[in-house]
């Protein structure tokens, strides 16, 4: 057993995932190098960074699709790299794909039922029970109305919902969400956030890759920032997003200015409230 | 926002009837199977052979449908299983075993083992590479048989046959093999196993992430496919009375089941039978009507069906709205 695996056993339930010195090389390019962080159990970890910074690669390493060139990901005392891809979900890790992969010729309900049949508790479920579970999940994500339609008919937001429902059908403890909000409009983003909060409230640890800062800030308990395959920051959302380093590498100076002016508006609003409170007295 | 984009053939796709295909089509197929039970009562030796061949091709088409239609691995080597099944019967017969049931059971066991063994390396290949590899297996096995004296080499094996009064036993046996393949397909498709096959066909990577051990299920699909095909071969051998490599590993036996499945409706429980009846039947009729030019008509017919019914004949059962919907749908497929 490796050192990290041992520490996972010792640490018990506090940490869901240990990511240790993970590096991933494609040909001459290191898509990831020396990335280390822990994901606490019950956290909502926001994973952000510019395009090509290695977020999806890291997702692929954590979900066992890629075997890292260096380092390891340890979950529940086991190295993910030692587990075949199809067995990763049986450990309790599920993911969605940024480029959605529905089973186009199956109905929406069948798509989710396949997850319920072969996921973590699939062995205990009959076909009928899997379909019932699928229906529950579809109601949860708001797809019950199209349950009988072929998955190829779904709109983009609905395909994202389907991805989430399929991942949830695996009964995960840790759910990796790769840009499930990309391409959604403002009200759809709010719905998606509500859904994620509900999932999180059931005790599922979330790792959320997203470009939409508003969404990330509102849901994350902590944030990790990647740039050019390296971790450049980690911590509470407010601290990370105000770090000059992160602003320079990812958010840009315009974002920083907007935040400052927002803070100014906020100060004025507070002052006004205070005045009103004084008046009332 | 909640609006679901409607395309002209949406309705048709849904009425394809999900994973087993249109239920009306399947019911019609079962009725046709029941009627086929009466064929030997006509005491017409020629017709009996024609319909026995239809049933044989149906069983082989169901076999191909399971790996090619449901699992999405287009095999060009299924004739190998037919040949191996026929040779199981031949070898048993040469050793004094004259039991049809024994032929079929041994052929199924041997074929399942053979498919699993060959599948382990071959089913790791995807797409065209898998097709080419399976084609190679078929050719290799035929060559091996042709050079093995124990299997009669190129001069083949004569099998002892039932006497004339009991000759219909081969017809009924083939009927049972076809029915078994058909019902197995129907129930497998509705089971967890069937959903694993289809998930692999639709997207193997996504299937793996949902917990499906793709290699294992592909091997299961191919083994069942081999059992169906091999059972047909094991009945064919004694029914024909003689087997040699050119009969049992014939290119026809390789291509026909594929064409039948595609014409009837790929990935459905009714399609292979419908395709087998139509193609084998038409082939027979055309052969009698145009002794020299029947292949021309036969080929043209296949081209026409593929053009006009891109999703197979089963699809006709799901058509609602008549000729107009059908025309619109065709345009949609062209687009």
Interface residues (C-beta under 8 A of the other chain):
Chain A: X63 X65 X84 X85 X86 X87 X88 X89 X90 X94 X95 X97 X101 X102 X103 X104 X105 X106 X107 X110 X113 X114 X115 X117 X118 X119 X120 X122 X127 X130 X145 X146 X148 X149 X150 X153 X154 X155 X157 X158 X166 X169 X170 X185 X188
Chain B: X1 X2 X3 X4 X5 X7 X10 X13 X14 X18 X19 X190 X191 X192 X195 X196 X198 X199 X202 X203 X205 X206 X207 X208 X209 X210 X211 X212 X213 X214 X267
